[in-house]
Amino acid sequence: MAKFYYEDVEVGTEIPTLVKHPTTTQLVKWAGATQDPARIHYDKDYAQRVKLPGQIIHGLLKWQWFIQMLSDWIGDDGNIKKVSCQYRGRDLPGDTIKCKGKVTKKYIKDAHYIECEIWLGNQREERTTSGSAIVTLPSRG
C-alpha cells in the first residue's frame, strides 16, 4: 500500500466504500467471540417472536466495520482517534451493507487531524447507522 498523507486529503474527499455481506454464521461467531448471548442476533424465530423482521446485525459489529473501513483507508501510518455512531435502523443477514464516509474537516493541532462523517447503508438505500470519526495522518512536511 502506498503511503497516505494529510496533504492527500481535502474536505469532501470520499472514503473508499467497504462492502459487507453478513450471514447468520458470521453473527453466531461474533456473538461467541464477543460473549453477546442476545438471541435476536442469531435466532431468527426468536427475533420474529419479539417483533423483529429476523435476526439483526450486532451494533458493535457494525461499529467494527467502520474501524475496518477507516483502517483500510488511512493505512499503517495513520491513527484512528475516535469513532462514534448511532444505530438508527436494522440490518439483516443477507443484506448488502455499504460502509461509507467523507472528510468534513481537517486541521493541525498537536497532529494532522481529519474529521469524517461516516454512515452505513443497505441495498434498500436505508442509512441505518450514522456517525463521525477523527483520524490523524502523517504529513509530508
Order of alpha helices (4+ residues) and beta strands (2+ residues): beta-alpha-alpha-alpha-beta-beta-beta-beta
